[in-house]
Amino acid sequence: MDRKAEIMERLKQIAGDGRISCIEARKLAEELQVPPREVGALCDEMGIKIFACELGCF
């Protein structure tokens, strides 16, 4: 599985309702060792809304 597919699969698991918190998104980025912007871009691509953003990363 390539990196993008792996991130997308994890996002589907975490954001089953189409939403993910900023904390969860940053934690996923750290866990997968990718930049937060990459997770944010894939959220946009997948139509997942990021809520409770603390730092304006997404």
N, C-alpha and C positions, 0 to 999 in steps of 0.2 A: 504494500500500500504506500503510495507516495505521500509526502508531507501534507499537501493540500487536502487530500482525501481523508487523511488521519484527523486533521483539525476539523474538517467538516463533520465527520462522524461523531467526534467528541461534542461539537456544538449541538448536533441533533439530540444527543443524550442529555446534555445539560439544559438546553433551551427548548424542551419539548412543547412549551406553550408559546414559543415564538419570542421569548424575552430572556435576557441574561443580564445579571447585574454587572456593574463595572468591576467589582471585586472578583466575581467569578471569571470574567473575561481575562483580567490581568493574571489571575492564578493559573488559568489554562495556558496562557502565553508563557508564563514562567516554567510551568511543568513541562511543556513541549519545547522549551528553549527557542521560541520564535519571538519577534518583536510584537508588542501589543497592537501596533498598526496592522499587522498581517491578520490577526484575529478579528480586528475591527472591520477590515476590508471584506473578509469572508462573511462576517455577520451581515454587512450591507448586501453582499451578493445573494445571501440566503434569505434575506428579508427578516432577519432577527434584530429586534430592537434592544439596544443597550440602555439600561436605566440606572439611575442613582450614580451617575458618573461623578467622580470626586476630583479628578485632575484635568479633565478636558482631553484625555488621551484618545477618546473615541468620538 
